[in-house]
Amino acid sequence: MTVQIAEQHVGHRLTPEQKRYVLRAESNLFLTALPNERFNPILENQGVHHRTIVGRAGRIYLRRISIEDYSQIFEIDDEFGEPAFVMIVRDADAKTAIDLVAWPIKRPEVFGTYFEYAGLLGGDAVLNPASFIEDPCPIWATPLAWLQADLHGCVVLEPRLAAPILQQAPGPFQCEDDDQAGRLIDSGAVPISKLLVPARRGVA
């Protein structure tokens, strides 16, 4: 008798309808992104080499958005919004689009998702043993810091959704500072036993 073992799903759990919503939003984003000849220079000035990461991170878009401080959700607001970067969030398979994430150009510490479907940016790194070989896997405080780090590590977008994936990681994590560590532990995203707090490291 042949016993078939179902492959365990690792990553976010979206319904087919939710996946359709994300694909529709991604298509709309591509068609309506604001043209800006200074797009790459803006990213370069923020320490992001878009041309070298676009194959892995996907395209980054320039749109106007509305988002409140630490609201965890943004809206496209072409009339009154502030200029922001928007990108697709991929699941732990690094392929499946599960949400959009955005942050204002002048306020990168304020970021949120469009649907509140995604818990992690860079979830594939969390499950990859190679992310833990030399050092703990970094959890960056913002999407911009993740891009500056050449996509090494991850960003917690929503602790409740991120926790089940982080629990499957093959090693410990490191965060940027004590404040971030406190937020991650208090939110339940990462247990204190799996989180290190080194001195803040700059990105070359």
C-alpha positions as protocol buffer text, in pm:
chain_id: "A"
residue {
  index: 1
  type: MET
  ca { x: 0 y: 0 z: 0 }
}
residue {
  index: 2
  type: THR
  ca { x: 134 y: 342 z: -96 }
}
residue {
  index: 3
  type: VAL
  ca { x: 103 y: 609 z: 170 }
}
residue {
  index: 4
  type: GLN
  ca { x: 86 y: 962 z: 38 }
}
residue {
  index: 5
  type: ILE
  ca { x: 190 y: 1236 z: 274 }
}
residue {
  index: 6
  type: ALA
  ca { x: 49 y: 1577 z: 195 }
}
residue {
  index: 7
  type: GLU
  ca { x: 310 y: 1845 z: 157 }
}
residue {
  index: 8
  type: GLN
  ca { x: 296 y: 2082 z: 450 }
}
residue {
  index: 9
  type: HIS
  ca { x: 216 y: 2437 z: 352 }
}
residue {
  index: 10
  type: VAL
  ca { x: 484 y: 2676 z: 466 }
}
residue {
  index: 11
  type: GLY
  ca { x: 408 y: 3045 z: 449 }
}
residue {
  index: 12
  type: HIS
  ca { x: 97 y: 3261 z: 440 }
}
residue {
  index: 13
  type: ARG
  ca { x: -242 y: 3104 z: 390 }
}
residue {
  index: 14
  type: LEU
  ca { x: -446 y: 3299 z: 137 }
}
residue {
  index: 15
  type: THR
  ca { x: -769 y: 3187 z: -21 }
}
residue {
  index: 16
  type: PRO
  ca { x: -794 y: 3175 z: -403 }
}
residue {
  index: 17
  type: GLU
  ca { x: -1016 y: 3484 z: -386 }
}
residue {
  index: 18
  type: GLN
  ca { x: -757 y: 3675 z: -180 }
}
residue {
  index: 19
  type: LYS
  ca { x: -485 y: 3578 z: -429 }
}
residue {
  index: 20
  type: ARG
  ca { x: -700 y: 3720 z: -710 }
}
residue {
  index: 21
  type: TYR
  ca { x: -735 y: 4047 z: -520 }
}
residue {
  index: 22
  type: VAL
  ca { x: -356 y: 4072 z: -489 }
}
residue {
  index: 23
  type: LEU
  ca { x: -295 y: 3995 z: -857 }
}
residue {
  index: 24
  type: ARG
  ca { x: -552 y: 4258 z: -956 }
}
residue {
  index: 25
  type: ALA
  ca { x: -385 y: 4515 z: -731 }
}
residue {
  index: 26
  type: GLU
  ca { x: -44 y: 4425 z: -873 }
}
residue {
  index: 27
  type: SER
  ca { x: -169 y: 4474 z: -1230 }
}
residue {
  index: 28
  type: ASN
  ca { x: -326 y: 4807 z: -1140 }
}
residue {
  index: 29
  type: LEU
  ca { x: -6 y: 4917 z: -971 }
}
residue {
  index: 30
  type: PHE
  ca { x: 195 y: 4843 z: -1283 }
}
residue {
  index: 31
  type: LEU
  ca { x: -46 y: 5034 z: -1507 }
}
residue {
  index: 32
  type: THR
  ca { x: -82 y: 5343 z: -1289 }
}
residue {
  index: 33
  type: ALA
  ca { x: 262 y: 5395 z: -1135 }
}
residue {
  index: 34
  type: LEU
  ca { x: 370 y: 5758 z: -1145 }
}
residue {
  index: 35
  type: PRO
  ca { x: 639 y: 5831 z: -1404 }
}
residue {
  index: 36
  type: ASN
  ca { x: 948 y: 5986 z: -1248 }
}
residue {
  index: 37
  type: GLU
  ca { x: 1286 y: 6017 z: -1418 }
}
residue {
  index: 38
  type: ARG
  ca { x: 1449 y: 6058 z: -1077 }
}
residue {
  index: 39
  type: PHE
  ca { x: 1314 y: 5728 z: -947 }
}
residue {
  index: 40
  type: ASN
  ca { x: 1643 y: 5537 z: -943 }
}
residue {
  index: 41
  type: PRO
  ca { x: 1846 y: 5834 z: -810 }
}
residue {
  index: 42
  type: ILE
  ca { x: 1604 y: 5863 z: -516 }
}
residue {
  index: 43
  type: LEU
  ca { x: 1659 y: 5499 z: -430 }
}
residue {
  index: 44
  type: GLU
  ca { x: 2034 y: 5531 z: -483 }
}
residue {
  index: 45
  type: ASN
  ca { x: 2043 y: 5827 z: -244 }
}
residue {
  index: 46
  type: GLN
  ca { x: 1875 y: 5604 z: 14 }
}
residue {
  index: 47
  type: GLY
  ca { x: 2133 y: 5331 z: -31 }
}
residue {
  index: 48
  type: VAL
  ca { x: 1925 y: 5101 z: -253 }
}
residue {
  index: 49
  type: HIS
  ca { x: 2073 y: 4975 z: -581 }
}
residue {
  index: 50
  type: HIS
  ca { x: 1748 y: 4891 z: -756 }
}
residue {
  index: 51
  type: ARG
  ca { x: 1904 y: 4764 z: -1076 }
}
residue {
  index: 52
  type: THR
  ca { x: 2094 y: 4493 z: -888 }
}
residue {
  index: 53
  type: ILE
  ca { x: 1800 y: 4369 z: -679 }
}
residue {
  index: 54
  type: VAL
  ca { x: 1501 y: 4406 z: -914 }
}
residue {
  index: 55
  type: GLY
  ca { x: 1539 y: 4045 z: -1031 }
}
residue {
  index: 56
  type: ARG
  ca { x: 1486 y: 3922 z: -674 }
}
residue {
  index: 57
  type: ALA
  ca { x: 1276 y: 4194 z: -512 }
}
residue {
  index: 58
  type: GLY
  ca { x: 1063 y: 4274 z: -814 }
}
residue {
  index: 59
  type: ARG
  ca { x: 985 y: 4618 z: -941 }
}
residue {
  index: 60
  type: ILE
  ca { x: 946 y: 4906 z: -697 }
}
residue {
  index: 61
  type: TYR
  ca { x: 678 y: 5159 z: -786 }
}
residue {
  index: 62
  type: LEU
  ca { x: 631 y: 5527 z: -709 }
}
residue {
  index: 63
  type: ARG
  ca { x: 279 y: 5620 z: -600 }
}
residue {
  index: 64
  type: ARG
  ca { x: 103 y: 5865 z: -372 }
}
residue {
  index: 65
  type: ILE
  ca { x: -37 y: 5702 z: -59 }
}
residue {
  index: 66
  type: SER
  ca { x: -211 y: 5785 z: 265 }
}
residue {
  index: 67
  type: ILE
  ca { x: -91 y: 5612 z: 580 }
}
residue {
  index: 68
  type: GLU
  ca { x: -105 y: 5700 z: 947 }
}
residue {
  index: 69
  type: ASP
  ca { x: 189 y: 5643 z: 1178 }
}
residue {
  index: 70
  type: TYR
  ca { x: 213 y: 5271 z: 1260 }
}
residue {
  index: 71
  type: SER
  ca { x: -134 y: 5201 z: 1118 }
}
residue {
  index: 72
  type: GLN
  ca { x: -4 y: 4889 z: 936 }
}
residue {
  index: 73
  type: ILE
  ca { x: -224 y: 4965 z: 633 }
}
residue {
  index: 74
  type: PHE
  ca { x: -201 y: 5214 z: 347 }
}
residue {
  index: 75
  type: GLU
  ca { x: -430 y: 5343 z: 73 }
}
residue {
  index: 76
  type: ILE
  ca { x: -353 y: 5472 z: -274 }
}
residue {
  index: 77
  type: ASP
  ca { x: -436 y: 5845 z: -267 }
}
residue {
  index: 78
  type: ASP
  ca { x: -349 y: 6016 z: -595 }
}
residue {
  index: 79
  type: GLU
  ca { x: -503 y: 6346 z: -487 }
}
residue {
  index: 80
  type: PHE
  ca { x: -382 y: 6410 z: -134 }
}
residue {
  index: 81
  type: GLY
  ca { x: -128 y: 6134 z: -66 }
}
residue {
  index: 82
  type: GLU
  ca { x: 245 y: 6172 z: -13 }
}
residue {
  index: 83
  type: PRO
  ca { x: 504 y: 6026 z: -255 }
}
residue {
  index: 84
  type: ALA
  ca { x: 590 y: 5672 z: -154 }
}
residue {
  index: 85
  type: PHE
  ca { x: 755 y: 5353 z: -270 }
}
residue {
  index: 86
  type: VAL
  ca { x: 530 y: 5052 z: -321 }
}
residue {
  index: 87
  type: MET
  ca { x: 638 y: 4693 z: -387 }
}
residue {
  index: 88
  type: ILE
  ca { x: 491 y: 4345 z: -402 }
}
residue {
  index: 89
  type: VAL
  ca { x: 529 y: 4113 z: -103 }
}
residue {
  index: 90
  type: ARG
  ca { x: 608 y: 3754 z: -200 }
}
residue {
  index: 91
  type: ASP
  ca { x: 532 y: 3447 z: 8 }
}
residue {
  index: 92
  type: ALA
  ca { x: 793 y: 3214 z: 156 }
}
residue {
  index: 93
  type: ASP
  ca { x: 829 y: 3050 z: -186 }
}
residue {
  index: 94
  type: ALA
  ca { x: 969 y: 3386 z: -314 }
}
residue {
  index: 95
  type: LYS
  ca { x: 719 y: 3369 z: -602 }
}
residue {
  index: 96
  type: THR
  ca { x: 357 y: 3400 z: -494 }
}
residue {
  index: 97
  type: ALA
  ca { x: 231 y: 3759 z: -460 }
}
residue {
  index: 98
  type: ILE
  ca { x: 44 y: 3793 z: -130 }
}
residue {
  index: 99
  type: ASP
  ca { x: 18 y: 4168 z: -67 }
}
residue {
  index: 100
  type: LEU
  ca { x: 163 y: 4513 z: -135 }
}
residue {
  index: 101
  type: VAL
  ca { x: 381 y: 4707 z: 109 }
}
residue {
  index: 102
  type: ALA
  ca { x: 446 y: 5082 z: 96 }
}
residue {
  index: 103
  type: TRP
  ca { x: 633 y: 5354 z: 282 }
}
residue {
  index: 104
  type: PRO
  ca { x: 658 y: 5732 z: 229 }
}
residue {
  index: 105
  type: ILE
  ca { x: 987 y: 5844 z: 76 }
}
residue {
  index: 106
  type: LYS
  ca { x: 1049 y: 6093 z: 355 }
}
residue {
  index: 107
  type: ARG
  ca { x: 919 y: 5867 z: 634 }
}
residue {
  index: 108
  type: PRO
  ca { x: 1050 y: 5515 z: 571 }
}
residue {
  index: 109
  type: GLU
  ca { x: 985 y: 5413 z: 931 }
}
residue {
  index: 110
  type: VAL
  ca { x: 610 y: 5440 z: 860 }
}
residue {
  index: 111
  type: PHE
  ca { x: 505 y: 5145 z: 647 }
}
residue {
  index: 112
  type: GLY
  ca { x: 204 y: 4925 z: 594 }
}
residue {
  index: 113
  type: THR
  ca { x: 41 y: 4669 z: 369 }
}
residue {
  index: 114
  type: TYR
  ca { x: -255 y: 4715 z: 136 }
}
residue {
  index: 115
  type: PHE
  ca { x: -467 y: 4414 z: 230 }
}
residue {
  index: 116
  type: GLU
  ca { x: -318 y: 4314 z: 568 }
}
residue {
  index: 117
  type: TYR
  ca { x: -256 y: 3968 z: 426 }
}
residue {
  index: 118
  type: ALA
  ca { x: 124 y: 3961 z: 469 }
}
residue {
  index: 119
  type: GLY
  ca { x: 308 y: 3910 z: 794 }
}
residue {
  index: 120
  type: LEU
  ca { x: 662 y: 3897 z: 655 }
}
residue {
  index: 121
  type: LEU
  ca { x: 870 y: 4059 z: 387 }
}
residue {
  index: 122
  type: GLY
  ca { x: 1152 y: 3820 z: 299 }
}
residue {
  index: 123
  type: GLY
  ca { x: 982 y: 3510 z: 435 }
}
residue {
  index: 124
  type: ASP
  ca { x: 1194 y: 3289 z: 209 }
}
residue {
  index: 125
  type: ALA
  ca { x: 1507 y: 3393 z: 400 }
}
residue {
  index: 126
  type: VAL
  ca { x: 1346 y: 3292 z: 729 }
}
residue {
  index: 127
  type: LEU
  ca { x: 1310 y: 2932 z: 610 }
}
residue {
  index: 128
  type: ASN
  ca { x: 1644 y: 2909 z: 431 }
}
residue {
  index: 129
  type: PRO
  ca { x: 1921 y: 2748 z: 644 }
}
residue {
  index: 130
  type: ALA
  ca { x: 2177 y: 2953 z: 450 }
}
residue {
  index: 131
  type: SER
  ca { x: 2043 y: 3266 z: 624 }
}
residue {
  index: 132
  type: PHE
  ca { x: 2179 y: 3136 z: 955 }
}
residue {
  index: 133
  type: ILE
  ca { x: 2518 y: 2991 z: 861 }
}
residue {
  index: 134
  type: GLU
  ca { x: 2752 y: 3273 z: 964 }
}
residue {
  index: 135
  type: ASP
  ca { x: 2527 y: 3492 z: 1177 }
}
residue {
  index: 136
  type: PRO
  ca { x: 2170 y: 3497 z: 1304 }
}
residue {
  index: 137
  type: CYS
  ca { x: 1915 y: 3596 z: 1037 }
}
residue {
  index: 138
  type: PRO
  ca { x: 1848 y: 3972 z: 1056 }
}
residue {
  index: 139
  type: ILE
  ca { x: 1501 y: 4109 z: 1122 }
}
residue {
  index: 140
  type: TRP
  ca { x: 1513 y: 4464 z: 990 }
}
residue {
  index: 141
  type: ALA
  ca { x: 1291 y: 4738 z: 1131 }
}
residue {
  index: 142
  type: THR
  ca { x: 1175 y: 4870 z: 791 }
}
residue {
  index: 143
  type: PRO
  ca { x: 1140 y: 4755 z: 429 }
}
residue {
  index: 144
  type: LEU
  ca { x: 1394 y: 5022 z: 331 }
}
residue {
  index: 145
  type: ALA
  ca { x: 1655 y: 4871 z: 565 }
}
residue {
  index: 146
  type: TRP
  ca { x: 1586 y: 4528 z: 410 }
}
residue {
  index: 147
  type: LEU
  ca { x: 1645 y: 4668 z: 61 }
}
residue {
  index: 148
  type: GLN
  ca { x: 1963 y: 4841 z: 180 }
}
residue {
  index: 149
  type: ALA
  ca { x: 2082 y: 4504 z: 312 }
}
residue {
  index: 150
  type: ASP
  ca { x: 2047 y: 4348 z: -35 }
}
residue {
  index: 151
  type: LEU
  ca { x: 1737 y: 4150 z: 75 }
}
residue {
  index: 152
  type: HIS
  ca { x: 1931 y: 3960 z: 343 }
}
residue {
  index: 153
  type: GLY
  ca { x: 1694 y: 3877 z: 628 }
}
residue {
  index: 154
  type: CYS
  ca { x: 1332 y: 3983 z: 669 }
}
residue {
  index: 155
  type: VAL
  ca { x: 1090 y: 4247 z: 799 }
}
residue {
  index: 156
  type: VAL
  ca { x: 796 y: 4177 z: 1029 }
}
residue {
  index: 157
  type: LEU
  ca { x: 493 y: 4348 z: 877 }
}
residue {
  index: 158
  type: GLU
  ca { x: 225 y: 4199 z: 1102 }
}
residue {
  index: 159
  type: PRO
  ca { x: 342 y: 4005 z: 1410 }
}
residue {
  index: 160
  type: ARG
  ca { x: 41 y: 3773 z: 1437 }
}
residue {
  index: 161
  type: LEU
  ca { x: 79 y: 3654 z: 1077 }
}
residue {
  index: 162
  type: ALA
  ca { x: 459 y: 3645 z: 1094 }
}
residue {
  index: 163
  type: ALA
  ca { x: 488 y: 3436 z: 1412 }
}
residue {
  index: 164
  type: PRO
  ca { x: 395 y: 3092 z: 1266 }
}
residue {
  index: 165
  type: ILE
  ca { x: 656 y: 3133 z: 990 }
}
residue {
  index: 166
  type: LEU
  ca { x: 925 y: 3267 z: 1222 }
}
residue {
  index: 167
  type: GLN
  ca { x: 867 y: 2968 z: 1452 }
}
residue {
  index: 168
  type: GLN
  ca { x: 977 y: 2737 z: 1171 }
}
residue {
  index: 169
  type: ALA
  ca { x: 1313 y: 2908 z: 1127 }
}
residue {
  index: 170
  type: PRO
  ca { x: 1619 y: 2680 z: 1160 }
}
residue {
  index: 171
  type: GLY
  ca { x: 1814 y: 2928 z: 1372 }
}
residue {
  index: 172
  type: PRO
  ca { x: 1808 y: 3245 z: 1584 }
}
residue {
  index: 173
  type: PHE
  ca { x: 1744 y: 3602 z: 1471 }
}
residue {
  index: 174
  type: GLN
  ca { x: 1906 y: 3935 z: 1533 }
}
residue {
  index: 175
  type: CYS
  ca { x: 1733 y: 4273 z: 1535 }
}
residue {
  index: 176
  type: GLU
  ca { x: 1862 y: 4626 z: 1502 }
}
residue {
  index: 177
  type: ASP
  ca { x: 1831 y: 4759 z: 1859 }
}
residue {
  index: 178
  type: ASP
  ca { x: 1669 y: 4720 z: 2200 }
}
residue {
  index: 179
  type: ASP
  ca { x: 1352 y: 4908 z: 2102 }
}
residue {
  index: 180
  type: GLN
  ca { x: 1287 y: 4679 z: 1808 }
}
residue {
  index: 181
  type: ALA
  ca { x: 1362 y: 4373 z: 2021 }
}
residue {
  index: 182
  type: GLY
  ca { x: 1106 y: 4485 z: 2278 }
}
residue {
  index: 183
  type: ARG
  ca { x: 839 y: 4533 z: 2011 }
}
residue {
  index: 184
  type: LEU
  ca { x: 906 y: 4194 z: 1854 }
}
residue {
  index: 185
  type: ILE
  ca { x: 897 y: 4010 z: 2186 }
}
residue {
  index: 186
  type: ASP
  ca { x: 593 y: 4197 z: 2323 }
}
residue {
  index: 187
  type: SER
  ca { x: 400 y: 4131 z: 2001 }
}
residue {
  index: 188
  type: GLY
  ca { x: 469 y: 3758 z: 2020 }
}
residue {
  index: 189
  type: ALA
  ca { x: 642 y: 3751 z: 1682 }
}
residue {
  index: 190
  type: VAL
  ca { x: 967 y: 3603 z: 1817 }
}
residue {
  index: 191
  type: PRO
  ca { x: 1040 y: 3440 z: 2155 }
}
residue {
  index: 192
  type: ILE
  ca { x: 1317 y: 3604 z: 2353 }
}
residue {
  index: 193
  type: SER
  ca { x: 1519 y: 3282 z: 2338 }
}
residue {
  index: 194
  type: LYS
  ca { x: 1555 y: 3313 z: 1959 }
}
residue {
  index: 195
  type: LEU
  ca { x: 1637 y: 3686 z: 1939 }
}
residue {
  index: 196
  type: LEU
  ca { x: 1975 y: 3856 z: 1974 }
}
residue {
  index: 197
  type: VAL
  ca { x: 2034 y: 4229 z: 2000 }
}
residue {
  index: 198
  type: PRO
  ca { x: 2375 y: 4331 z: 1863 }
}
residue {
  index: 199
  type: ALA
  ca { x: 2505 y: 4681 z: 1828 }
}
residue {
  index: 200
  type: ARG
  ca { x: 2331 y: 4848 z: 1536 }
}
residue {
  index: 201
  type: ARG
  ca { x: 2507 y: 4754 z: 1215 }
}
residue {
  index: 202
  type: GLY
  ca { x: 2536 y: 4988 z: 921 }
}
residue {
  index: 203
  type: VAL
  ca { x: 2496 y: 4865 z: 567 }
}
residue {
  index: 204
  type: ALA
  ca { x: 2789 y: 4929 z: 336 }
}
